[in-house]
Amino acid sequence: MNKQISELTQREITRKEFLTITGFGIMSIMGIGSIIKLLSGKSSIYNHQASAGYGASPYGGAKTQNSSNL
């Protein structure tokens, strides 16, 4: 394992190869994190529930059934 890592660090690569490898590595890390969040059910896309705070109630306040206050 150490020999393989040593060989990789000693190899000369072009700027294009470096950017390609770095970009692929970053996208892999971000993609793996997103997949884990999706599978664990902690994704904000599917679990969006406003229980309190701004946007939790309908616009203009809660509607009441008693309309005598109009």
N, C-alpha and C positions, 0 to 999 in steps of 0.2 A: 504494500500500500504506500509506504513512504517513497519507494522507488518511482511509482507511478506519479505521485504528486511532484516529486523532484523533476521528473521529465517534463511535466506540464508547465512548471514554472520556468524552466530553462529554454523552452521553445519560443522562438520569436514569431510574433504574429503582426499582421498589419492593423492599422487603425480601424478599418472596416470590420475585420474579424473580431477585434476587441469590442467594438460597439455592438455588434450582432450578439456576441456571447453575453455581454453585460445586459443588454435589453431583454434577451431571452430569460436570463436568470431573474431579473426583476419581475417580469411578467409571470414567470412560474411561481414565484413567491406570493405575489398578489393573487393569482388565480387559485392557488392552493388554499390560501386564507379565506377566500370567498366561498369556495366549495365547502370548507369545514363549517363556516357560519351558516350556510344554507342547510347542510345536513343536520346541524345541531338545533335548528329552529330559532336561531337568534338573529336572523336577517331582518333588517328594518323594512324591507320591501313587503314581507308577508305578515309581520306582527305590528302593524301600525294601528295603535289604539290610543286615542286621546281620552284619558279618564279625568284629567284636571288641567286647568290652565287655559291659555288662549287657544281657542278652537275646539274646546271640549263641549260647548253648548251651541245650540242653533243661533244664527244671527238674530239679534234683537232680544235675546234672553229666552228663557224657557216658556213655552206656550202653556197657558192654563186653560182648563175646561170652563171656568167661570168667566163668561164674557160680559158680566155686569159692570166691570171696571172701565169699559170703553166710554 
